[in-house]
Amino acid sequence: MTLKKQLIGLSLALMLVPAVSFAQDAKSGEAKNGTVSAYDKESRMVTVKGKDWEQKAKVSSDDAKGKADLLKADTKVKVMFDDRGGGDVRVKTIEGR
């Protein structure tokens, strides 16, 4: 193998490392602190905003009934999302802060 091919391979590998680690962080399901900005009872969609992010996600019917007080606008919450792919994002857990 020539030095040129080795350098190209090494540079491609180094470029992929941040992309792979970012994908792992997005799917790791770590809890995020945010504020509920909107909630639609009909579709059970909640919009949660953080300092530098915003996420719309569907809330389970059990959480919609049992945690209705947390789904009001301007409520500070700690939320964990479950990205099921294809734009289908669900609330895994939600609790007050």
N, C-alpha and C positions, 0 to 999 in steps of 0.2 A: 504494500500500500504506500502510496506516495504521501509526502508531508502535506501536500495541498488537500488531499482527500481526508486525512486525519484531522486537519484543522476545520474543514467544513463539517465533518461529523461531530466534532467537539462543540463547535459553535451552535449547531442545531440542537444538540442535547442541552446545552446551557439555556437556550431560549425556551425549551419545553418545560424546564423545571418550575418556573414561576406559574405557568399556565396550569400545570398539574396540581400544584399546591393551592392555587386559587380555586380550582374545581373542588378539591377536597374540603376547603373551608366553607364553600357555599352549600355543600351537601352534608356537612358534619352535624348540622342541627344545633349549633350553639345558641343559647338564649340571648336575645337582644333586648335592650331597653328602648322603649319608644312611647309615643303618645297616640292614642286612638284619635284619628281625625274624622272618620266617618264610619257609619255602620248601616247597612241596608237589611232590615228584618226579612223582607220578602226573599231575597237571594242568599241571605246569611253571609254577605261579603263585608269584611271589615278592612279598613285602610289604616295602617299603622305607620307613623312617620318617626324616624330617628333623626339623629343629628345630620347625617349625610346620606340617608337612604329612605325609601318609601316602599311599602309592600302592600299589595292587595291580596287577601287570602280568604278562603271559605272557612267558616266556623262550623263545627259539628253541631247537630241539633241538640245534643246533651249540653254542650258548652253554651249554646245560644240561650237555653232555658236556665241553666244553673248559674251562669256567670253573666247574666244580663247587666248587672251593675258595672261590670268592667268594660262593657261594650259601648258605653256612652262617650260622646265626644269629650276630648280634653282629659281623659283618664290616663294616668301614667301606668304602663304595664310592662311586664317582662314576658316576652313571647318567643316561642320556638316554632319555626315553620318547617313544613314537610313538602319539599318540591318533588312532585310526582312526574314531572316532565311534561312537555307539550303545553306549558303555561298553566297547568293545574297545580296551584299552591294551596295547601291546607294549613290551618293552625293546628299544630301538634299539642302545644300547651300554652295557656295564657293565665297569668296571675298578676295581682296588683303589686306595685312597688311602694 
